[in-house]
Amino acid sequence: MNYRHAYHAGNFADVFKHVVLTLLLGHLRRKETPFAVFDVHAGVGLYDLWGDAAGRTGEWQEGVVRLLAEPPPPELADFVAALHEVNAPGEIRFYPGSPLFARRAMRPGDRLVLTELHPDDVRLLKGNFSGDPQVAVHHRDAYEALKGLLPPPERRGMVLIDPPFEIKDEFTRICHGLAAALLRWANGTYVVWYPIKDRPPIAAFHQELATLPAKQILVAELLIHPEDTPARLNGCGLAIVNPPWQIDETLARLVPELHRRLGRSGGVGRVEWLKREG
């Protein structure tokens, strides 16, 4: 099994990603026409926070537990509901991955397409969605999948790109993959999660993102530490290509609240336009 997701399930970066994901899925549901969601680094779909991997780090105690220590704001309603659906009353033992958050938001006629490269993860992922006709699971490289599976027949939807960043040139691979995907599906919403350790690599990534053939790119970041120690994970970000209307206003209200709840030794929450044309 690829333990990258399991070790860090429910941590601040997971919480940030999935809160924003639920907001974006809510925007897709506002129109009656069907949509498709592609999660190209899907993992296994569900994680046991009391298990060995998550227990070794305990990161979820500083993530999802801290988030819910106070009554959640209205924007977190879908996120909290998804947690409750996989847990017994009063417990937080299981944490849903992106595929389960996406599946919960779907209506009859919507589709979820999951790709995962690690063989053991694919087996578990298929087991978690066995018999579900609205979910397809592919044992496939993420960037190859972007070329082979887009555009969807629905012509409406979202792609989540959440790589493990185990390869040095991952930022470049993301930009190349996005460029190819946008040629096939120009009006899709693309959501890219990225870690933040120090700023120079992120600045270079943003600069490359801005050259993509998309009119609008919104960036939301949550840093729980100052960017003065490159050896640790100081924060994370989401780059949203073709964001839905007014999501920037929602995030501008919500991200500071997430930082207040999840920040530790400083850091900041920010929302800014990387590219905005028209």
TORRO-394227 format. One line per field, with one value per residue: residue number from 1; residue in one letter; x, y, z of N, C-alpha, C, O, CB in turn. Coordinates in pm, whole numbers. Atoms other than C-alpha are relative to their C-alpha. Glycine has a CB too. Layout:
<nodes>
nr <- (NUM  ...)
rest <- (A  ...)
nc1 <- (X  ...)
nc2 <- (Y  ...)
nc3 <- (Z  ...)
cac1 <- (X  ...)
cac2 <- (Y  ...)
cac3 <- (Z  ...)
cc1 <- (X  ...)
cc2 <- (Y  ...)
cc3 <- (Z  ...)
oc1 <- (X  ...)
oc2 <- (Y  ...)
oc3 <- (Z  ...)
cbc1 <- (X  ...)
cbc2 <- (Y  ...)
cbc3 <- (Z  ...)
</nodes>
This chain:
<nodes>
nr <- (1  2  3  4  5  6  7  8  9  10  11  12  13  14  15  16  17  18  19  20  21  22  23  24  25  26  27  28  29  30  31  32  33  34  35  36  37  38  39  40  41  42  43  44  45  46  47  48  49  50  51  52  53  54  55  56  57  58  59  60  61  62  63  64  65  66  67  68  69  70  71  72  73  74  75  76  77  78  79  80  81  82  83  84  85  86  87  88  89  90  91  92  93  94  95  96  97  98  99  100  101  102  103  104  105  106  107  108  109  110  111  112  113  114  115  116  117  118  119  120  121  122  123  124  125  126  127  128  129  130  131  132  133  134  135  136  137  138  139  140  141  142  143  144  145  146  147  148  149  150  151  152  153  154  155  156  157  158  159  160  161  162  163  164  165  166  167  168  169  170  171  172  173  174  175  176  177  178  179  180  181  182  183  184  185  186  187  188  189  190  191  192  193  194  195  196  197  198  199  200  201  202  203  204  205  206  207  208  209  210  211  212  213  214  215  216  217  218  219  220  221  222  223  224  225  226  227  228  229  230  231  232  233  234  235  236  237  238  239  240  241  242  243  244  245  246  247  248  249  250  251  252  253  254  255  256  257  258  259  260  261  262  263  264  265  266  267  268  269  270  271  272  273  274  275  276  277  278)
rest <- (M  N  Y  R  H  A  Y  H  A  G  N  F  A  D  V  F  K  H  V  V  L  T  L  L  L  G  H  L  R  R  K  E  T  P  F  A  V  F  D  V  H  A  G  V  G  L  Y  D  L  W  G  D  A  A  G  R  T  G  E  W  Q  E  G  V  V  R  L  L  A  E  P  P  P  P  E  L  A  D  F  V  A  A  L  H  E  V  N  A  P  G  E  I  R  F  Y  P  G  S  P  L  F  A  R  R  A  M  R  P  G  D  R  L  V  L  T  E  L  H  P  D  D  V  R  L  L  K  G  N  F  S  G  D  P  Q  V  A  V  H  H  R  D  A  Y  E  A  L  K  G  L  L  P  P  P  E  R  R  G  M  V  L  I  D  P  P  F  E  I  K  D  E  F  T  R  I  C  H  G  L  A  A  A  L  L  R  W  A  N  G  T  Y  V  V  W  Y  P  I  K  D  R  P  P  I  A  A  F  H  Q  E  L  A  T  L  P  A  K  Q  I  L  V  A  E  L  L  I  H  P  E  D  T  P  A  R  L  N  G  C  G  L  A  I  V  N  P  P  W  Q  I  D  E  T  L  A  R  L  V  P  E  L  H  R  R  L  G  R  S  G  G  V  G  R  V  E  W  L  K  R  E  G)
nc1 <- (83  -67  44  -6  131  39  -75  37  146  63  -84  48  -1  118  119  8  35  133  96  13  60  145  57  2  103  127  23  40  137  98  65  63  -67  -97  -142  -96  -115  -116  -101  -103  -89  115  -25  89  136  41  -118  25  -87  -49  -88  -143  -65  42  -36  -143  -21  98  22  143  38  -24  72  146  46  -6  100  133  2  103  107  -49  79  90  -70  -54  110  -16  -119  34  97  -74  -68  98  53  -92  -38  105  29  -94  -135  -72  -96  -26  -7  21  -85  70  106  126  60  59  114  113  59  57  141  17  -41  -137  -100  -129  -104  -113  -120  -103  -108  -53  89  76  100  106  82  84  91  106  84  83  105  50  142  56  -4  -37  -143  -94  -135  -100  -141  -52  -76  88  -14  46  146  50  2  86  138  64  101  112  120  84  -56  7  -53  -120  -112  -85  -137  -54  -110  -75  -120  -118  -88  -53  57  145  64  -6  92  136  25  10  125  109  1  59  140  76  22  110  119  -40  85  5  -66  -114  -40  -132  -54  -146  -58  -83  -111  -53  71  -51  60  142  4  -30  118  104  -39  26  144  57  -16  96  106  123  21  7  -63  8  -86  31  -107  10  -129  15  -128  -70  -82  -139  -64  37  0  130  116  48  135  38  79  85  15  129  8  142  81  139  30  10  -69  -104  59  22  -129  -56  60  -21  -140  -49  57  -75  -132  17  22  -101  -135  -71  -106  3  52  103  91  11  73  -35  8  -126  28  141  24  138)
nc2 <- (-120  -129  -53  -145  -51  55  -67  -142  -14  -85  -109  -133  -11  75  -78  -116  48  57  -108  -72  93  7  -126  7  98  -66  -85  86  48  -108  18  131  87  89  -35  107  -34  87  -5  77  62  24  71  115  -51  -8  22  27  -87  75  104  -13  -107  -130  -6  -32  -145  -74  -132  -29  -70  -142  -37  7  -15  -143  -71  21  -31  -102  20  -39  -99  62  46  134  95  121  68  64  106  113  66  70  116  114  20  19  -124  -43  48  -29  109  15  -126  27  -63  -81  72  9  -134  -22  90  -47  -118  34  32  95  -59  -51  108  -15  79  6  67  22  78  103  117  32  -104  23  112  -49  -100  73  61  -103  -46  117  2  -135  -24  -138  -19  82  0  37  16  -80  -120  -116  -92  73  2  -130  4  104  0  -129  -62  88  -29  -100  -133  -84  72  -41  92  -20  48  0  97  19  -84  82  -20  -137  -89  14  -124  -7  101  -52  -104  65  73  -96  -57  100  18  -117  9  94  -42  -136  -63  77  -56  83  -35  58  -14  1  -28  -120  4  -135  -74  -5  97  -31  -116  48  76  -97  -67  92  14  -119  7  96  -62  -15  -141  -28  94  -49  73  -9  64  3  28  11  -45  -91  67  -22  130  77  145  47  -43  -123  -29  61  -89  52  -83  33  -47  -17  12  -44  -139  -44  86  -82  -71  99  38  -115  2  125  37  -54  77  126  -28  -23  128  101  -55  42  -93  -118  24  -91  51  -101  30  -103  36  15  -43  -36  -69  -6)
nc3 <- (0  -2  -128  -4  -42  -129  -107  -15  10  -98  -49  41  146  44  -37  88  135  8  -21  127  96  -21  50  146  37  -19  117  112  -23  17  130  9  96  -64  0  -25  -84  19  -106  71  -101  -86  -125  -24  -20  -140  -84  -141  -78  -115  51  -27  78  -52  -141  -16  11  -79  61  5  -124  24  122  -7  -138  -33  79  -55  -143  -14  99  133  74  97  120  -26  -23  81  -51  -128  28  56  -112  -83  71  -7  -140  -99  -70  -103  27  123  22  142  75  142  100  100  73  -75  -1  132  21  -80  64  131  17  110  126  -10  5  -67  64  -92  49  -102  61  -88  14  -122  -19  98  -48  -108  56  69  -101  -65  92  71  29  18  144  30  -29  77  -58  100  -40  110  -35  -5  112  119  -9  47  147  54  -50  24  -85  -33  81  -68  31  -120  -114  -72  -11  -117  17  -137  5  -125  3  -25  116  -7  101  -4  41  146  52  -17  100  131  1  10  134  89  -36  42  144  21  -75  -35  -101  -124  -118  -41  -136  -24  -135  -5  -131  -11  -96  12  102  138  93  20  88  136  41  33  124  110  10  62  145  55  80  -78  -28  -143  -93  -137  -92  -143  -77  -145  -64  -145  -53  90  103  -37  -23  120  -22  -48  76  -62  44  127  83  107  119  61  138  35  -122  14  -33  -139  -97  -61  -113  -107  -57  -70  -133  -71  -22  -128  -110  -4  -57  -143  -66  30  -7  -121  -41  86  133  50  101  106  122  97  140  72  136  10  125  39)
cac1 <- (0  111  105  145  -229  -272  3  -134  -509  -713  -421  -449  -363  -631  -886  -805  -822  -1148  -1325  -1252  -1342  -1686  -1746  -1655  -1876  -2159  -2118  -2142  -2470  -2633  -2708  -2936  -2720  -2496  -2129  -1821  -1547  -1201  -971  -645  -447  -735  -567  -794  -1093  -1123  -868  -868  -733  -695  -485  -110  -16  -222  -147  228  199  -115  -146  -524  -539  -399  -617  -975  -1000  -884  -1115  -1418  -1323  -1560  -1898  -1826  -1930  -2206  -1955  -1834  -2176  -2106  -1758  -1894  -2185  -1942  -1743  -2053  -2162  -1850  -1829  -2031  -2205  -1958  -1651  -1390  -1221  -1254  -1159  -1293  -1056  -1142  -1331  -1585  -1635  -1697  -1928  -2142  -2202  -2318  -2675  -2819  -2662  -2335  -2011  -1691  -1375  -1088  -733  -456  -117  -24  -157  -254  -433  -625  -741  -869  -1021  -1214  -1336  -1463  -1668  -1761  -2098  -2138  -2237  -2159  -1794  -1518  -1175  -870  -521  -349  -92  -257  -115  -176  -534  -576  -490  -700  -1018  -1087  -1315  -1609  -1935  -2105  -1879  -1914  -1720  -1392  -1049  -859  -481  -323  16  242  530  782  935  1155  994  633  548  661  468  155  188  250  -45  -271  -166  -254  -582  -692  -647  -900  -1136  -1091  -1384  -1332  -1242  -899  -796  -429  -309  54  275  451  791  966  850  1090  965  604  674  826  525  283  476  451  82  14  131  -144  -418  -680  -837  -875  -659  -732  -490  -583  -313  -309  22  28  395  611  808  1142  1212  1218  1262  903  560  472  149  -32  -214  -481  -460  -806  -811  -1146  -1294  -1671  -1823  -1788  -1585  -1313  -1550  -1643  -1280  -1180  -1422  -1341  -962  -882  -1119  -945  -612  -743  -847  -556  -257  12  330  220  174  -113  -417  -442  -663  -547  -593  -295  -458  -781  -881  -1219)
cac2 <- (0  356  499  864  929  701  863  1213  1143  1411  1650  2025  1986  1720  1933  2240  2047  1874  2180  2364  2054  2034  2401  2344  2036  2243  2486  2199  2088  2427  2338  2049  1918  1619  1663  1442  1449  1307  1231  1130  1050  883  678  421  642  586  592  455  729  477  251  205  452  751  662  696  1062  1168  1454  1423  1543  1876  1874  1752  1737  2098  2210  2067  2180  2473  2473  2482  2776  2715  2673  2350  2183  1941  1859  1780  1578  1361  1291  1195  952  735  753  638  916  1112  949  1055  732  719  995  1002  1063  1287  1009  974  1350  1361  1059  1205  1520  1332  1296  1029  1094  1238  1038  988  867  756  676  539  395  192  -166  -225  109  28  -300  -129  156  -88  -266  59  136  -217  -235  140  208  579  524  398  301  288  151  425  706  1037  1244  975  961  1334  1269  957  1036  1400  1557  1391  1356  1570  1862  1991  1904  1907  1743  1703  1668  1573  1408  1271  1505  1223  1329  1640  1774  1726  2093  2077  1755  1921  2219  1997  1779  2080  2229  1905  1871  2226  2158  1874  2032  2408  2489  2222  2324  2193  2186  2129  2064  2147  2148  2462  2433  2743  3012  3007  2675  2790  3124  2943  2708  3000  3171  2861  2818  3173  3080  2816  2881  2960  3296  3259  3092  3141  3044  2970  2890  2791  2818  2696  2791  3074  2989  2994  2619  2449  2103  2092  2122  2483  2489  2391  2551  2492  2634  2646  2678  2804  2858  2891  3234  3397  3112  3373  3566  3253  3153  3505  3472  3111  3077  3322  3122  2797  2958  3072  2716  2525  2763  2672  2883  3158  3141  3299  3223  3390  3396  3576  3577  3439  3517  3699  3793  3902)
cac3 <- (0  -70  282  183  217  519  729  670  651  825  874  811  442  392  574  366  39  122  259  -66  -269  -107  -188  -553  -571  -431  -720  -969  -813  -872  -1234  -1322  -1607  -1521  -1433  -1415  -1151  -1219  -924  -1086  -766  -588  -313  -148  -62  315  599  953  1180  1462  1241  1249  973  1091  1452  1397  1304  1489  1241  1233  1593  1473  1164  1161  1542  1583  1304  1480  1831  1778  1603  1229  1009  751  468  634  637  349  484  831  691  492  810  1004  734  777  1157  1453  1649  1860  1700  1451  1352  975  736  379  91  -201  -386  -105  -75  -449  -449  -175  -383  -692  -812  -1042  -1380  -1249  -1280  -1081  -1254  -1030  -1135  -915  -1010  -700  -743  -378  -362  -680  -530  -214  -413  -633  -322  -169  -481  -585  -755  -790  -1153  -1126  -1033  -1263  -1125  -1353  -1280  -1471  -1455  -1369  -1652  -1911  -1785  -1848  -2211  -2248  -2051  -2138  -2240  -2065  -2258  -1992  -2091  -1734  -1424  -1239  -1226  -897  -926  -593  -655  -380  -483  -464  -797  -820  -1136  -1018  -1064  -1426  -1483  -1346  -1579  -1882  -1786  -1741  -2073  -2252  -2061  -2140  -2510  -2475  -2223  -2211  -1982  -1716  -1361  -1258  -891  -807  -451  -370  -58  63  228  101  -140  -440  -589  -540  -708  -1007  -1020  -1015  -1290  -1507  -1426  -1543  -1893  -1933  -2189  -1924  -1856  -1480  -1215  -846  -571  -209  46  411  597  956  1007  873  560  742  774  432  587  717  560  638  447  131  -156  -415  -764  -922  -1300  -1434  -1086  -1048  -1013  -669  -516  -454  -226  -32  14  114  407  492  460  746  968  873  956  1294  1376  1223  1240  1490  1500  1265  892  703  494  156  -151  -464  -838  -1025  -1356  -1432  -1785  -1912)
cc1 <- (87  -49  0  -133  -33  71  -57  -151  -54  86  -48  -9  -118  -127  -18  -45  -145  -110  -23  -66  -152  -69  -11  -105  -139  -35  -44  -146  -106  -72  -54  74  107  144  83  113  109  97  115  112  -89  33  -96  -143  -44  117  -40  98  52  95  146  61  -35  39  145  25  -94  -37  -148  -49  18  -71  -149  -52  1  -107  -137  -9  -101  -111  43  -86  -85  70  56  -108  18  121  -34  -98  69  76  -97  -49  91  44  -121  -25  102  144  57  108  38  -1  -16  106  -83  -107  -133  -68  -69  -124  -122  -73  -75  -149  -13  33  137  97  126  98  125  117  103  104  48  -94  -83  -109  -117  -93  -95  -103  -117  -94  -93  -114  -59  -151  -64  8  40  148  82  139  98  138  83  81  -90  8  -36  -152  -59  -7  -107  -147  -76  -21  -110  -120  -92  43  -8  56  134  104  80  135  71  116  75  126  123  102  41  -69  -153  -71  -1  -94  -145  -32  -13  -132  -120  -9  -64  -149  -86  -23  -119  -130  28  -81  -17  66  108  49  130  42  152  50  82  104  74  -57  58  -57  -147  -13  26  -118  -113  30  -28  -150  -63  14  -100  -109  -134  -14  4  66  0  87  -47  107  -29  137  -20  129  56  86  149  75  -37  -7  -135  -109  -61  -143  -31  -86  -86  -3  -125  -6  -148  -89  -143  -18  -20  65  111  -53  -25  131  64  -57  47  146  57  -56  68  138  -10  -13  119  144  67  101  3  -60  -110  -96  -18  -80  32  -13  140  -14  -149  -21  -151  -96)
cc2 <- (125  74  152  59  -47  69  139  23  89  111  134  13  -75  81  118  -41  -42  102  76  -90  -6  128  -2  -98  60  92  -84  -44  107  -8  -142  -95  -84  54  -125  55  -103  24  -88  -52  -44  -63  -116  43  16  -43  -15  83  -68  -112  33  121  137  16  36  150  79  135  38  71  151  50  -2  17  147  78  -5  25  109  -31  50  108  -69  -58  -141  -107  -129  -81  -79  -115  -124  -76  -83  -128  -122  -30  -25  133  31  -43  65  -107  -11  136  -30  69  78  -78  -8  137  27  -86  48  116  -33  -30  -110  69  62  -118  38  -96  9  -70  -5  -94  -115  -121  -31  103  -18  -111  46  100  -67  -67  101  48  -115  8  135  36  141  29  -97  15  -52  -13  67  119  123  85  -66  -3  132  5  -95  11  131  23  -100  32  102  143  97  -78  51  -112  37  -66  16  -99  -10  85  -79  13  147  94  -5  127  13  -101  48  101  -60  -77  91  59  -96  -18  117  2  -92  48  138  59  -82  77  -98  50  -75  27  -1  32  128  -23  133  64  -8  -106  30  119  -42  -80  94  72  -89  -21  116  0  -95  72  -2  146  32  -111  65  -87  25  -77  9  -38  -2  35  108  -79  21  -130  -92  -151  -53  46  121  34  -74  99  -77  102  -46  66  -1  -14  45  143  18  -94  78  74  -94  -36  115  12  -121  -28  64  -76  -136  22  22  -132  -94  50  -37  106  124  -34  98  -77  106  -55  111  -54  -7  51  29  86  -2  21)
cc3 <- (0  124  7  48  141  116  29  -8  113  55  -56  -150  -60  26  -95  -140  -7  31  -130  -105  17  -47  -152  -50  18  -115  -120  13  -27  -134  -9  -92  68  -7  25  87  -25  115  -45  91  115  135  16  34  144  88  147  84  127  -41  21  -71  56  147  23  -2  90  -58  -2  127  -15  -125  24  142  41  -75  67  150  33  -99  -137  -64  -107  -123  16  10  -78  46  126  -23  -57  108  82  -68  9  143  87  72  109  -22  -125  -12  -147  -69  -148  -86  -100  -76  74  13  -133  -20  77  -68  -128  8  -105  -133  2  4  76  -65  86  -66  112  -60  88  2  124  26  -97  47  111  -50  -71  100  66  -89  -82  -19  -19  -149  -39  23  -83  61  -105  66  -108  54  -13  -127  -133  -2  -48  -152  -52  37  -25  -149  34  -88  65  -33  117  116  46  -2  124  -26  134  8  132  9  47  -113  -5  -98  -2  -44  -152  -62  12  -110  -140  -11  -14  -140  -99  27  -49  -151  -30  64  58  114  126  113  45  136  31  144  -7  141  -4  109  1  -127  -141  -94  -30  -95  -145  -56  -41  -131  -120  -19  -77  -151  -65  -78  73  38  149  81  137  90  144  76  149  54  150  72  -93  -98  27  27  -115  22  45  -97  72  -38  -129  -77  -98  -112  -73  -137  -42  122  -24  50  150  101  69  123  117  68  76  141  81  35  128  121  13  61  151  75  -12  10  132  43  -88  -134  -34  -89  -106  -118  -98  -142  -59  -143  -10  -126  -28  115)
oc1 <- (191  -164  -31  -134  -84  7  -61  -195  -18  44  -147  -99  -180  -213  -128  -134  -215  -220  -137  -148  -225  -182  -112  -173  -230  -152  -131  -215  -225  -183  5  62  172  178  33  156  84  142  107  200  -81  -45  -132  -234  -129  188  -127  217  149  144  180  137  55  68  179  113  -54  -91  -182  -149  -55  -57  -207  -160  -94  -166  -210  -110  -148  -87  95  -206  -59  26  90  -79  -1  116  2  -86  32  84  -67  -81  44  131  -232  65  133  230  -15  220  155  -79  59  144  -206  -213  -238  -191  -180  -226  -235  -194  -148  -201  85  -18  197  58  163  73  177  99  117  69  93  -212  -202  -218  -233  -215  -213  -218  -232  -215  -208  -214  -118  -226  -186  118  70  193  55  182  77  179  112  52  -169  -95  -82  -214  -164  -96  -172  -232  -197  58  -128  -133  -168  -38  2  24  170  70  118  143  96  104  64  186  204  211  -43  -89  -215  -173  -101  -161  -226  -137  -99  -198  -215  -118  -145  -229  -197  -122  -187  -239  69  -31  -99  152  81  72  134  53  210  -14  134  70  86  -110  -21  -95  -194  -101  -38  -150  -176  -59  -76  -198  -156  -54  -107  -141  -231  86  39  37  59  92  -68  139  -87  183  -73  130  16  126  221  192  -138  -61  -156  -87  -126  -211  44  -135  -65  -39  -137  -18  -217  -179  -168  61  -93  54  146  18  -2  139  132  11  69  175  126  14  93  186  77  39  146  237  0  79  107  -166  -128  -61  -36  -79  11  -1  216  80  -232  12  -220  -217)
oc2 <- (128  117  209  144  32  98  181  138  72  182  138  79  -27  92  141  20  -5  92  102  -43  -5  123  40  -73  33  103  -43  -60  76  43  -235  -217  -38  133  -227  169  -223  137  -211  -124  13  -45  -182  -40  100  -139  57  53  -22  -188  140  196  215  127  96  199  183  221  156  142  229  166  95  74  195  171  93  -6  120  -101  161  114  -184  -157  -206  -221  -237  -204  -196  -220  -236  -198  -196  -226  -235  -115  18  217  -55  -13  104  -91  -32  225  -112  183  78  -22  2  145  81  -39  38  132  51  -74  -139  178  82  -231  155  -215  118  -176  89  -190  -217  -105  -59  69  3  -101  13  100  -27  -72  69  101  -93  36  144  57  168  141  -218  126  -159  73  8  169  134  123  0  3  134  68  -67  -42  136  -25  -198  145  170  236  218  -196  166  -230  153  -185  128  -203  78  92  -31  -42  235  211  17  120  56  -70  24  93  -18  -74  60  76  -55  -32  97  59  -74  24  151  143  -47  161  -217  169  -198  143  -77  108  167  -37  196  -6  -13  -71  4  120  7  -69  74  97  -41  -31  97  77  -103  188  -61  213  144  -229  172  -209  139  -191  106  -151  93  49  115  -193  73  -127  -162  -222  -174  132  106  109  -161  198  -196  218  -164  188  -101  -99  128  194  -58  -71  47  87  -58  -41  93  60  -111  -79  -6  -92  -183  -61  -22  -147  -171  -30  -54  176  189  -96  200  -184  223  -174  229  -175  89  102  -51  204  -99  28)
oc3 <- (65  130  112  136  221  218  145  -13  229  146  -129  -202  -156  -61  -145  -198  -101  -22  -169  -184  -82  -97  -208  -149  -61  -153  -196  -88  -34  -148  45  -76  162  -95  72  69  -22  137  -40  44  224  229  -82  30  172  56  197  88  186  43  73  -10  89  192  125  69  144  12  -2  124  46  -163  71  161  102  -20  68  213  146  -198  -149  -38  -141  -180  -83  44  -22  47  138  40  -23  104  119  0  -8  165  57  77  192  60  -217  36  -179  -36  -203  -60  -93  -103  12  7  -137  -71  28  -51  -182  111  -173  -162  -104  35  83  -75  109  -127  190  -129  36  33  113  71  -61  33  109  -5  -55  78  96  -39  -187  75  -36  -199  -155  3  -85  90  -163  144  -211  163  -107  -183  -226  -108  -112  -209  -153  -35  -8  -231  -39  -135  -4  -26  99  133  23  -5  140  -57  178  73  217  116  127  -105  14  -66  -106  -113  -210  -161  -78  -172  -217  -115  -86  -195  -183  -66  -97  -198  -131  12  174  188  211  90  64  155  27  185  -84  214  -109  227  106  -212  -236  -206  -140  -181  -238  -175  -145  -212  -223  -132  -156  -220  -188  -50  25  66  188  60  156  74  184  40  198  34  208  195  -209  -71  -59  64  -107  -63  47  -182  176  32  -171  -22  -122  -91  -108  -149  -24  123  -111  129  214  222  183  222  233  190  176  232  202  144  202  221  124  138  226  186  80  18  234  142  -99  -141  33  -140  -74  -147  -67  -167  -54  -203  33  -127  4  94)
cbc1 <- (-94  -28  87  35  -109  29  147  68  -68  -46  148  91  132  -8  11  136  89  -12  48  139  61  -31  86  138  14  2  127  91  -14  69  99  -142  62  -7  29  57  -39  69  -59  60  115  -96  -11  54  -92  -126  101  13  -75  -117  -26  73  -40  -151  -28  81  -18  52  55  -79  83  149  36  -47  88  138  -8  -44  139  58  -130  4  92  -102  113  81  -133  15  112  -60  -106  97  69  -119  -22  123  77  40  -139  -44  1  61  -58  -104  136  -139  85  100  47  25  107  102  35  48  107  72  -83  -145  -98  17  35  -12  28  -38  57  -60  115  19  82  94  62  60  90  86  75  59  86  87  55  37  -69  77  -132  -82  29  0  5  5  40  -115  125  33  142  57  -45  91  137  49  1  85  -61  -39  -76  6  -71  -146  12  -34  91  -67  75  -111  98  37  -20  -40  -72  147  53  -46  72  142  18  -16  112  120  -13  17  143  72  -15  72  126  38  -37  -10  -135  68  -103  117  -112  105  -52  58  87  -87  98  155  -8  147  12  -70  102  127  -46  -16  148  69  -62  65  142  -61  -14  1  -131  -145  146  -147  149  -144  137  -110  108  -43  100  87  -36  7  -44  98  104  -28  -105  89  -20  -76  89  -144  126  -119  89  -41  61  -93  -124  -144  58  55  -131  -67  93  -27  -152  -53  84  -36  -151  12  63  -123  -122  -22  -3  71  135  141  -51  65  -136  139  -156  143  -86  46  43  -48  79  -37)
cbc2 <- (1  81  -53  55  -46  -148  12  82  -138  -82  -24  108  -54  -137  50  72  -118  -118  97  47  -140  -25  119  -39  -128  79  81  -123  -51  135  30  16  83  -138  108  -59  6  28  -48  85  100  -87  96  -86  -89  -90  116  -153  127  -59  -23  -126  -9  19  -131  -67  44  20  2  -128  -52  27  -94  -133  -83  57  -58  -141  42  144  73  -122  105  100  95  2  64  36  101  102  50  48  105  92  34  27  121  -111  -6  -51  -152  148  -133  -93  74  45  -104  57  -139  -58  108  -30  -143  42  101  -119  127  -58  102  89  -35  -28  49  -72  72  -58  90  56  -120  -8  138  -35  -115  63  94  -106  -66  118  108  -128  -69  106  -30  94  -21  41  -86  105  -153  50  14  85  54  -143  -29  112  -41  -129  -29  115  123  13  -128  -22  59  46  -143  39  3  -58  78  -37  39  -143  124  -147  -42  -1  -36  -39  120  -25  -133  65  105  -96  -83  111  34  -135  -16  127  -52  -135  -103  88  28  -136  28  4  -36  56  -113  103  -118  126  -115  0  139  -12  -140  30  105  -88  -94  102  40  -134  -9  123  -44  -85  -72  -92  43  19  -39  0  43  -57  65  -101  106  -141  -119  100  52  89  -61  27  -36  53  -116  115  150  -133  95  -31  -9  47  -88  -103  83  -94  47  16  -125  99  67  -127  -49  129  1  -113  43  147  -19  -60  123  87  -66  -54  151  -133  -70  57  -143  120  -42  45  -14  52  100  -147  -109  75  -65  -124)
cbc3 <- (121  -131  108  -139  -97  4  -39  -106  4  112  -38  56  -57  72  146  -8  -39  93  112  -50  17  148  45  -53  84  129  -35  -7  142  14  -116  -46  -113  -65  109  -133  152  -139  141  -108  50  -71  118  114  -67  28  -15  32  38  78  -147  -42  -147  -17  66  -110  -143  138  -142  -21  118  -11  -114  -57  96  -32  -140  -28  47  -23  45  -92  -65  -45  -34  127  -39  -148  28  99  -98  -108  89  31  -146  -86  51  102  60  129  -15  -1  49  -64  27  -42  -72  -98  -30  140  28  -110  44  139  -31  -59  -40  -3  -41  127  -145  153  -148  131  -125  133  -31  143  -34  120  -19  -137  52  109  -96  -95  105  39  -94  76  107  87  -58  83  152  -151  130  -113  18  -89  -90  120  -6  -2  143  53  -53  45  146  60  -69  149  -25  152  -118  29  -33  143  -128  129  -115  104  -110  15  89  17  -133  -28  -137  140  63  -49  76  139  2  -23  125  102  -45  15  151  43  -70  56  112  -120  -59  -18  115  -107  105  -99  94  -101  48  31  -34  -2  40  2  58  134  44  1  113  113  4  24  140  56  -34  112  -133  128  -57  44  -47  49  -17  32  -32  49  -40  37  14  81  -142  122  138  -108  103  145  -17  -37  -19  23  -75  52  -92  90  -96  -107  113  75  -75  36  -69  -101  -42  -56  -110  -78  -9  -81  -120  12  -21  -141  -67  27  -57  -137  -17  -23  -5  -19  -11  -77  61  -47  24  25  -77  1  -106  128  -116  -71)
</nodes>
